[in-house]
């Protein structure tokens, strides 16, 4: 029984001092500004709430503090990395020592600035977790700690999840398009999503899919491919990865309207790029006297891209929605499957064209390098 009371006493003692922060735990925590950080938006010319997925490389983080209603308290500032600086109302105050606390008396700040609100900026490390800003009340040496009964209901700030709701809606929209094509164009759908046909390099029949690459039916599948690839770009954007300088023509913000507008802009850009790809292949094909295989070449590109990006987006969507607790580094682990896909596609095109028309290997490799490898190399160069 004594042992049980001793353990209970230790737990109560630990909980009583768990709410202390600052130098040597000398301050009671009044407010943690962790969820109040803001960053300056150059386009909007205003401060916007900090979003981890969108503002990953911002070195400057700002908090607006109400000093008029918080007199009697102290601001506690801490940084875990070197080269962090403290700014108050845009003016440099001092360099923040590493792993040392800076204590600012709010009464003194109110006398100096004579305004109800000031903004404090911590400039340096881009990782927000390296910076701490607390509002604290100084403990007295003879003050007894106050232990509050812990409620079973804890009010915690809700994590913003605008992308999750948006991606669910867009995935349903793509699924509707997917269902429509599978029911309206059954034979075409089965061929586009046929892995055996994709790796079949001996194409004997000249079907309507191949002979009419820009027919209404094929355009519908190209539209679906543009939707899937745009969805892939938006998934990357949600992780702070902007492809092909997307910041320049996309709106900033995470409302449903802004995200939908950005998605349709990317859809239009991808669709136009896919159509331009056909005319580019036709032009190079005429220069190399390969007009007979231009349509087959384009069909294989659309077919392989539809299969690859469909399964890739499905996997990434599952990872994004966190159905499986996997720590996935999007930037690092996406390079390998992308490179493998374009390498395999290059080989499929090489053997397919080589078996369709009599041509020298060196001549064919030169053609494929221009229409396939050169755009890929330029794309990797300017993508991120």
C-alpha positions as CSV (number, residue, x, y, z in Angstrom):
1,X,0.0,0.0,0.0
2,X,2.8,2.4,0.9
3,X,4.5,1.6,-2.4
4,X,1.3,2.3,-4.3
5,X,1.0,5.7,-2.6
6,X,4.6,6.5,-3.4
7,X,4.1,5.7,-7.1
8,X,0.9,7.8,-7.0
9,X,2.8,10.7,-5.4
10,X,5.5,10.6,-8.1
11,X,2.9,10.6,-10.9
12,X,1.1,13.6,-9.3
13,X,4.5,15.4,-8.9
14,X,5.4,14.8,-12.5
15,X,2.1,16.0,-13.8
16,X,2.2,19.1,-11.6
17,X,5.5,20.2,-13.2
18,X,4.8,19.0,-16.7
19,X,3.3,22.3,-17.7
20,X,6.5,24.3,-17.0
21,X,8.7,25.7,-19.7
22,X,11.6,28.1,-20.2
23,X,15.0,28.2,-18.4
24,X,15.1,25.5,-15.8
25,X,11.3,25.1,-16.1
26,X,10.8,28.4,-14.3
27,X,7.6,29.4,-16.1
28,X,4.2,28.0,-16.3
29,X,3.0,27.5,-19.8
30,X,0.1,29.8,-20.7
31,X,0.1,29.4,-24.5
32,X,2.1,27.6,-27.1
33,X,2.3,29.5,-30.4
34,X,3.1,26.3,-32.3
35,X,-0.2,26.4,-34.3
36,X,-0.1,30.2,-34.8
37,X,2.9,30.5,-37.1
38,X,2.5,32.5,-40.3
39,X,4.6,33.2,-43.4
40,X,4.7,36.2,-45.7
41,X,3.1,35.6,-49.1
42,X,4.8,37.7,-51.8
43,X,1.9,37.3,-54.3
44,X,-0.8,38.3,-51.8
45,X,1.4,40.9,-50.0
46,X,0.1,39.6,-46.7
47,X,0.8,37.0,-44.0
48,X,-0.9,33.6,-44.4
49,X,-1.1,30.7,-42.0
50,X,1.9,28.3,-42.1
51,X,1.1,25.0,-43.8
52,X,3.7,22.3,-43.4
53,X,3.2,20.7,-46.9
54,X,3.3,24.0,-48.7
55,X,5.9,26.1,-46.8
56,X,8.6,23.6,-46.4
57,X,11.5,25.8,-47.3
58,X,10.5,29.1,-45.7
59,X,13.2,30.4,-43.3
60,X,11.0,33.1,-41.8
61,X,8.2,32.4,-39.4
62,X,6.0,35.0,-37.8
63,X,3.6,35.2,-34.9
64,X,1.3,38.1,-34.0
65,X,1.3,38.5,-30.2
66,X,-1.4,40.5,-28.3
67,X,0.8,42.2,-25.6
68,X,-1.9,44.5,-24.3
69,X,-4.1,41.7,-22.9
70,X,-1.1,39.6,-21.8
71,X,0.7,42.0,-19.5
72,X,2.3,40.3,-16.6
73,X,3.4,37.4,-18.7
74,X,6.7,36.6,-20.5
75,X,7.6,35.5,-24.0
76,X,9.9,32.6,-24.1
77,X,11.9,32.0,-27.3
78,X,14.1,29.0,-28.1
79,X,16.0,27.7,-31.2
80,X,17.7,24.4,-31.7
81,X,19.9,25.4,-34.7
82,X,22.5,28.0,-35.3
83,X,22.0,31.2,-37.3
84,X,18.5,32.0,-36.1
85,X,17.6,35.6,-35.5
86,X,14.8,37.4,-33.6
87,X,12.9,40.2,-35.3
88,X,10.2,42.4,-33.6
89,X,8.0,44.4,-35.9
90,X,10.5,43.8,-38.7
91,X,13.5,45.1,-36.8
92,X,16.4,42.9,-35.9
93,X,16.5,42.4,-32.1
94,X,19.3,39.9,-31.6
95,X,20.8,36.5,-32.7
96,X,19.2,33.6,-30.9
97,X,21.8,31.5,-29.0
98,X,21.6,27.8,-29.7
99,X,19.6,25.8,-27.1
100,X,19.3,28.8,-24.9
101,X,16.2,30.7,-23.9
102,X,15.4,34.3,-24.6
103,X,12.9,35.8,-22.1
104,X,11.0,39.0,-23.0
105,X,8.9,40.8,-20.4
106,X,5.6,41.7,-22.1
107,X,5.2,44.7,-19.7
108,X,8.5,46.1,-21.0
109,X,7.5,45.4,-24.6
110,X,4.3,47.2,-24.1
111,X,6.1,50.3,-22.8
112,X,8.6,50.3,-25.7
113,X,6.2,49.7,-28.6
114,X,3.0,51.3,-27.1
115,X,0.7,49.3,-29.3
116,X,-1.7,46.4,-28.5
117,X,-0.1,43.9,-30.9
118,X,3.4,43.2,-32.2
119,X,4.7,40.6,-34.6
120,X,7.6,38.5,-33.8
121,X,9.7,36.8,-36.5
122,X,12.2,34.0,-36.1
123,X,14.4,33.9,-39.2
124,X,16.9,31.1,-40.0
125,X,16.1,27.4,-39.9
126,X,13.4,26.4,-42.5
127,X,12.3,23.6,-40.1
128,X,9.5,25.0,-37.9
129,X,10.1,22.3,-35.3
130,X,13.5,23.9,-34.5
131,X,11.8,27.0,-33.2
132,X,9.7,27.4,-30.1
133,X,7.7,30.4,-28.9
134,X,5.8,30.3,-25.6
135,X,3.7,32.6,-23.5
136,X,4.7,31.9,-19.8
137,X,4.0,33.0,-16.3
138,X,7.0,33.1,-14.0
139,X,7.0,30.7,-11.1
140,X,7.6,32.0,-7.6
141,X,10.0,30.1,-5.3
142,X,7.4,29.8,-2.5
143,X,4.5,29.2,-4.9
144,X,2.8,25.8,-4.6
145,X,2.1,24.1,-7.9
146,X,-1.6,23.9,-8.8
147,X,-2.7,20.5,-9.9
148,X,-5.8,20.6,-12.1
149,X,-8.0,17.6,-12.6
150,X,-7.5,16.3,-16.1
151,X,-10.7,16.1,-18.1
152,X,-11.4,13.1,-20.3
153,X,-12.2,15.5,-23.1
154,X,-9.2,17.3,-24.6
155,X,-9.7,20.1,-27.1
156,X,-7.0,20.0,-29.7
157,X,-6.7,22.0,-32.8
158,X,-7.9,20.1,-35.8
159,X,-5.2,19.4,-38.3
160,X,-6.0,21.1,-41.7
161,X,-6.8,18.5,-44.3
162,X,-8.0,20.4,-47.4
163,X,-6.1,18.2,-49.8
164,X,-7.6,15.0,-48.4
165,X,-11.2,16.1,-49.0
166,X,-10.2,17.5,-52.4
167,X,-8.4,14.4,-53.5
168,X,-11.4,12.2,-52.5
169,X,-13.7,14.3,-54.7
170,X,-11.3,14.3,-57.7
171,X,-10.7,10.6,-57.4
172,X,-14.4,10.0,-57.6
173,X,-14.6,12.3,-60.7
174,X,-11.8,10.2,-62.3
175,X,-13.6,7.0,-61.4
176,X,-16.8,8.2,-63.1
177,X,-14.7,8.9,-66.3
178,X,-13.1,5.5,-65.9
179,X,-16.5,3.8,-65.6
180,X,-17.9,5.7,-68.6
181,X,-15.0,4.6,-70.9
182,X,-15.1,1.0,-69.7
183,X,-18.8,0.8,-70.5
184,X,-19.0,2.9,-73.6
185,X,-15.7,1.7,-75.3
186,X,-15.3,-1.8,-74.1
187,X,-12.9,-3.1,-76.7
188,X,-10.8,0.0,-76.7
189,X,-10.7,0.0,-72.9
190,X,-9.6,-3.6,-72.7
191,X,-6.8,-2.9,-75.2
192,X,-5.5,0.2,-73.5
193,X,-5.3,-1.6,-70.1
194,X,-3.9,-4.8,-71.5
195,X,-0.4,-5.6,-70.3
196,X,0.1,-8.4,-72.7
197,X,-0.8,-6.2,-75.6
198,X,1.6,-3.5,-74.3
199,X,4.6,-5.9,-74.3
200,X,3.6,-7.4,-77.6
201,X,6.1,-6.0,-80.1
202,X,4.6,-7.8,-83.1
203,X,1.6,-5.7,-84.0
204,X,0.0,-7.2,-87.1
205,X,-3.5,-5.7,-87.1
206,X,-4.0,-2.1,-87.8
207,X,-6.9,-1.4,-85.6
208,X,-9.0,1.8,-85.5
209,X,-7.2,2.8,-82.3
210,X,-3.9,2.9,-84.1
211,X,-5.0,4.3,-87.4
212,X,-7.0,7.2,-86.0
213,X,-4.9,8.5,-83.1
214,X,-6.9,11.7,-82.7
215,X,-10.3,10.2,-83.2
216,X,-13.1,11.0,-80.7
217,X,-12.6,7.7,-78.9
218,X,-8.9,8.1,-78.6
219,X,-9.3,11.7,-77.5
220,X,-11.5,10.5,-74.6
221,X,-8.7,8.2,-73.4
222,X,-6.2,11.0,-73.8
223,X,-8.4,13.2,-71.7
224,X,-8.5,10.5,-69.0
225,X,-4.7,10.2,-69.1
226,X,-4.4,14.0,-68.7
227,X,-6.8,13.8,-65.7
228,X,-4.7,11.0,-64.1
229,X,-1.4,12.8,-64.7
230,X,-2.7,16.0,-63.4
231,X,-3.9,14.2,-60.3
232,X,-0.3,12.9,-59.9
233,X,1.0,16.5,-60.2
234,X,-1.5,17.6,-57.5
235,X,-0.4,14.8,-55.2
236,X,3.2,16.0,-55.6
237,X,2.1,19.6,-55.0
238,X,0.4,18.6,-51.7
239,X,3.9,17.5,-50.5
240,X,5.5,20.7,-51.6
241,X,6.9,19.4,-54.9
242,X,6.0,21.7,-57.8
243,X,6.5,20.2,-61.2
244,X,7.6,22.3,-64.3
245,X,7.5,25.6,-62.4
246,X,3.8,25.2,-61.6
247,X,4.0,28.1,-59.1
248,X,4.1,30.5,-62.0
249,X,0.6,29.7,-63.3
250,X,-1.2,28.2,-60.3
251,X,-3.2,30.0,-57.7
252,X,-2.0,29.9,-54.1
253,X,-4.3,28.7,-51.4
254,X,-6.0,25.5,-50.3
255,X,-9.7,26.1,-50.6
256,X,-11.8,23.8,-52.7
257,X,-12.2,26.4,-55.5
258,X,-8.5,27.2,-55.7
259,X,-7.5,23.5,-55.8
260,X,-10.1,22.7,-58.4
261,X,-8.9,25.6,-60.6
262,X,-5.3,24.5,-60.3
263,X,-6.3,20.9,-61.2
264,X,-8.1,21.9,-64.4
265,X,-5.3,24.2,-65.4
266,X,-2.8,21.3,-65.1
267,X,-5.3,19.1,-67.0
268,X,-5.4,21.5,-69.9
269,X,-1.6,21.9,-70.0
270,X,-1.1,18.1,-69.9
271,X,-3.7,17.5,-72.6
272,X,-2.2,20.1,-74.9
273,X,1.3,18.5,-74.3
274,X,0.0,15.1,-75.2
275,X,-1.6,16.4,-78.4
276,X,1.6,18.3,-79.2
277,X,3.5,15.0,-78.7
278,X,1.7,13.5,-81.6
279,X,2.5,16.3,-84.0
280,X,6.1,16.3,-82.8
281,X,6.4,12.6,-83.5
282,X,4.8,13.1,-86.9
283,X,7.3,15.8,-87.8
284,X,10.4,13.8,-86.7
285,X,8.9,10.7,-88.4
286,X,8.8,12.5,-91.7
287,X,12.4,13.6,-91.3
288,X,13.4,10.0,-90.7
289,X,11.0,8.5,-93.3
290,X,9.1,6.6,-90.6
291,X,5.6,7.9,-91.3
292,X,4.2,4.4,-91.3
293,X,5.0,3.8,-87.6
294,X,4.0,7.3,-86.2
295,X,0.5,6.2,-85.3
296,X,1.7,2.9,-83.7
297,X,4.4,4.8,-81.8
298,X,1.9,7.3,-80.4
299,X,-0.6,4.5,-79.5
300,X,2.1,2.7,-77.5
301,X,3.0,6.0,-75.6
302,X,-0.6,6.6,-74.6
303,X,-1.2,2.9,-73.7
304,X,1.9,2.6,-71.5
305,X,1.3,6.0,-69.8
306,X,-2.3,5.1,-69.0
307,X,-1.3,1.8,-67.4
308,X,1.7,3.2,-65.5
309,X,0.2,6.4,-64.1
310,X,-3.1,4.7,-63.2
311,X,-1.4,2.3,-60.9
312,X,1.1,4.9,-59.6
313,X,-1.6,7.3,-58.7
314,X,-3.6,4.6,-56.9
315,X,-0.5,3.7,-54.8
316,X,0.3,7.3,-54.0
317,X,-3.3,8.1,-53.1
318,X,-3.3,5.2,-50.6
319,X,0.0,6.5,-49.1
320,X,-1.3,10.1,-49.0
321,X,-4.5,9.1,-47.2
322,X,-2.4,7.2,-44.7
323,X,-4.2,4.0,-44.8
324,X,-0.8,2.4,-44.1
325,X,1.6,4.0,-41.6
326,X,4.5,4.2,-44.0
327,X,7.1,7.0,-43.8
328,X,7.4,7.6,-47.6
329,X,9.9,10.1,-48.9
330,X,8.1,11.3,-52.1
331,X,11.1,13.1,-53.6
332,X,13.6,10.3,-53.2
333,X,11.5,7.2,-54.0
334,X,9.7,8.4,-57.1
335,X,12.8,8.7,-59.2
336,X,13.4,5.0,-59.5
337,X,9.9,3.9,-60.8
338,X,9.8,6.9,-63.2
339,X,13.2,6.2,-64.7
340,X,12.3,2.5,-65.0
341,X,9.1,3.2,-66.7
342,X,10.6,5.5,-69.4
343,X,13.5,3.0,-69.9
344,X,11.0,0.1,-70.4
345,X,8.9,2.2,-72.7
346,X,12.0,3.1,-74.8
347,X,12.7,-0.6,-75.2
348,X,9.1,-1.5,-76.1
349,X,9.1,1.2,-78.7
350,X,12.5,0.1,-80.1
351,X,11.5,-3.5,-80.6
352,X,7.9,-2.7,-81.8
353,X,9.1,-0.3,-84.5
354,X,12.1,-2.5,-85.4
355,X,9.7,-5.4,-86.1
356,X,7.2,-3.3,-87.9
357,X,9.4,-1.7,-90.6
358,X,12.9,-2.6,-91.9
359,X,15.3,-0.1,-90.4
360,X,18.8,0.0,-89.2
361,X,19.3,0.0,-85.4
362,X,21.5,3.1,-85.3
363,X,19.0,5.0,-87.4
364,X,16.1,3.9,-85.1
365,X,18.0,4.7,-81.9
366,X,18.7,8.2,-83.3
367,X,15.0,8.7,-84.0
368,X,13.9,7.5,-80.5
369,X,16.6,9.6,-78.8
370,X,15.1,12.7,-80.4
371,X,11.4,11.9,-79.7
372,X,11.8,10.1,-76.4
373,X,15.0,10.7,-74.5
374,X,15.5,14.3,-75.4
375,X,12.1,15.4,-74.0
376,X,12.6,13.3,-70.9
377,X,16.1,14.8,-70.2
378,X,14.8,18.3,-70.7
379,X,11.8,17.5,-68.5
380,X,14.0,16.2,-65.7
381,X,16.1,19.3,-66.0
382,X,13.2,21.7,-65.7
383,X,10.7,19.6,-63.7
384,X,11.6,20.4,-60.1
